Amino acid sequence: MKRTMVLVLLCLCAISICACSHQKGQDYLNGKVLEITETDIIVECIDESRDGLTGTRIGVSKEVISADGIPMIEVGNEIRVIYDFSKVQKSGDPVKIPHVYAIYLLDEHGEVIPN
């Protein structure tokens, strides 16, 4: 009985390690802020998005998971949005990104400005 429990626990550990090591990189996009509402930041995707969102109007949720929160953003700023592509709601205008990990301001070279 003890031997079986140990084997089961070892198998579970091995499975969880394999699952964690198979994660892909984080999804992100760079966008220009068009409008700021009470709940969303409306941006236009300005980079060559691998997700096919380039040139699309996107509503980015202000409910960010990051402990740093949202930087001071104004219309016209360029930002980087780290998000979960599997949760993007593509129907509607603008497209909605409800699951946002972090938002960063970008400098004039498209580089993240540290908080």
Secondary structure in CASP SS format (residue, H / E / C, confidence):
PFRMAT SS
TARGET T0000
AUTHOR 0000-0000-0000
METHOD secondary structure of the structure
MODEL  1
M C 1.00
K H 1.00
R H 1.00
T H 1.00
M H 1.00
V H 1.00
L H 1.00
V H 1.00
L H 1.00
L H 1.00
C H 1.00
L H 1.00
C H 1.00
A H 1.00
I H 1.00
S H 1.00
I H 1.00
C H 1.00
A H 1.00
C H 1.00
S H 1.00
H C 1.00
Q C 1.00
K C 1.00
G C 1.00
Q C 1.00
D E 1.00
Y E 1.00
L E 1.00
N E 1.00
G E 1.00
K E 1.00
V E 1.00
L E 1.00
E E 1.00
I E 1.00
T C 1.00
E C 1.00
T C 1.00
D E 1.00
I E 1.00
I E 1.00
V E 1.00
E E 1.00
C E 1.00
I C 1.00
D C 1.00
E C 1.00
S C 1.00
R C 1.00
D C 1.00
G C 1.00
L C 1.00
T C 1.00
G C 1.00
T C 1.00
R E 1.00
I E 1.00
G E 1.00
V E 1.00
S E 1.00
K C 1.00
E C 1.00
V E 1.00
I C 1.00
S C 1.00
A C 1.00
D C 1.00
G C 1.00
I C 1.00
P C 1.00
M C 1.00
I C 1.00
E C 1.00
V C 1.00
G C 1.00
N C 1.00
E E 1.00
I E 1.00
R E 1.00
V E 1.00
I E 1.00
Y E 1.00
D C 1.00
F H 1.00
S H 1.00
K H 1.00
V C 1.00
Q E 1.00
K C 1.00
S C 1.00
G C 1.00
D C 1.00
P C 1.00
V E 1.00
K E 1.00
I E 1.00
P C 1.00
H C 1.00
V E 1.00
Y E 1.00
A E 1.00
I E 1.00
Y E 1.00
L E 1.00
L E 1.00
D C 1.00
E C 1.00
H C 1.00
G C 1.00
E C 1.00
V E 1.00
I C 1.00
P C 1.00
N C 1.00
END
